Amino acid sequence: MSQSAPISPTGDLTIAFAQSQRQWLLAALDDDAPELRLDLSQLEAFDSAGVQLLLALRHSATARGRRLLISDASPVVRDALKTYALDTTLLAAPGDRA
């Protein structure tokens, strides 16, 4: 299995853009790497739709025997995940870099 480069969405991952980002992110699960790595450092806006999308993406990755690794999250992503108590669940540990 190969290791893929991180996927780096930019701009907004909000209700207005979640559906368009969804297909792109799900398509990234089609390669044979053991994990899908996301670099979320460039996201400027992130809301509950973005949180829901990440949870669905993690579920899809797990169902395919893959791991979702999220690192380098922007402050808005970190704040949103912390609000839902998902920061320690979804964000990579400091040693796990995307």
C-alpha positions as CSV (number, residue, x, y, z in Angstrom):
1,M,0.0,0.0,0.0
2,S,1.2,3.5,-0.8
3,Q,1.1,6.5,1.4
4,S,-0.8,9.4,-0.2
5,A,-0.1,13.1,0.2
6,P,-2.4,15.0,2.5
7,I,-5.6,16.4,1.1
8,S,-5.8,20.1,1.8
9,P,-9.2,21.8,1.5
10,T,-9.1,25.6,1.5
11,G,-11.6,28.3,2.1
12,D,-14.8,27.3,3.9
13,L,-16.2,23.9,5.1
14,T,-19.6,25.2,6.1
15,I,-23.1,24.3,5.2
16,A,-22.9,26.2,2.0
17,F,-19.9,24.2,0.8
18,A,-20.1,20.9,2.6
19,Q,-21.9,19.0,-0.2
20,S,-19.5,20.0,-2.9
21,Q,-16.5,19.1,-0.6
22,R,-18.2,15.8,0.3
23,Q,-17.8,14.1,-3.1
24,W,-14.2,15.3,-3.4
25,L,-13.2,14.0,0.0
26,L,-15.0,10.7,-0.5
27,A,-13.3,10.2,-3.8
28,A,-10.0,10.5,-1.9
29,L,-10.8,7.3,-0.1
30,D,-10.5,5.4,-3.4
31,D,-6.7,5.1,-3.4
32,D,-5.0,2.2,-1.6
33,A,-3.2,4.1,1.2
34,P,-3.9,2.8,4.7
35,E,-5.0,6.3,5.8
36,L,-6.6,9.4,4.4
37,R,-4.6,12.4,5.6
38,L,-6.2,15.8,5.9
39,D,-4.4,19.1,6.4
40,L,-7.1,21.5,7.5
41,S,-4.8,24.4,8.2
42,Q,-6.1,26.5,5.3
43,L,-9.8,26.4,6.2
44,E,-11.1,29.9,7.1
45,A,-14.6,28.9,8.1
46,F,-15.9,25.7,9.6
47,D,-19.3,24.9,11.1
48,S,-21.4,22.0,12.3
49,A,-21.8,20.9,8.7
50,G,-18.0,20.6,8.5
51,V,-18.0,18.6,11.7
52,Q,-20.7,16.3,10.4
53,L,-18.8,15.8,7.1
54,L,-15.6,14.8,9.0
55,L,-17.5,12.3,11.1
56,A,-19.1,10.8,8.0
57,L,-15.7,10.7,6.3
58,R,-14.2,8.9,9.3
59,H,-17.1,6.4,9.3
60,S,-16.5,5.8,5.5
61,A,-12.8,5.4,6.0
62,T,-13.3,2.9,8.9
63,A,-15.8,0.9,6.8
64,R,-13.1,0.6,4.1
65,G,-10.5,-0.5,6.6
66,R,-8.7,2.9,6.5
67,R,-7.8,5.5,9.0
68,L,-8.7,9.2,8.9
69,L,-5.8,11.4,10.1
70,I,-6.5,15.1,10.6
71,S,-3.6,17.4,11.4
72,D,-2.6,21.0,11.1
73,A,-6.1,22.2,11.8
74,S,-6.8,26.0,11.6
75,P,-8.0,27.7,14.7
76,V,-11.6,27.7,13.5
77,V,-11.5,24.0,13.0
78,R,-9.9,23.4,16.4
79,D,-12.6,25.6,18.1
80,A,-15.5,23.9,16.4
81,L,-14.2,20.4,17.2
82,K,-13.5,21.5,20.8
83,T,-17.1,22.8,21.0
84,Y,-18.4,19.3,20.1
85,A,-15.8,17.6,22.3
86,L,-14.3,16.0,19.2
87,D,-10.9,17.6,19.3
88,T,-9.1,14.7,21.0
89,T,-11.1,12.2,18.9
90,L,-10.5,13.6,15.4
91,L,-7.3,15.6,15.6
92,A,-4.0,13.8,15.2
93,A,-1.7,13.4,18.1
94,P,1.4,15.7,17.9
95,G,3.5,12.8,16.5
96,D,1.0,12.0,13.8
97,R,1.6,14.6,11.1
98,A,-0.2,14.7,7.8
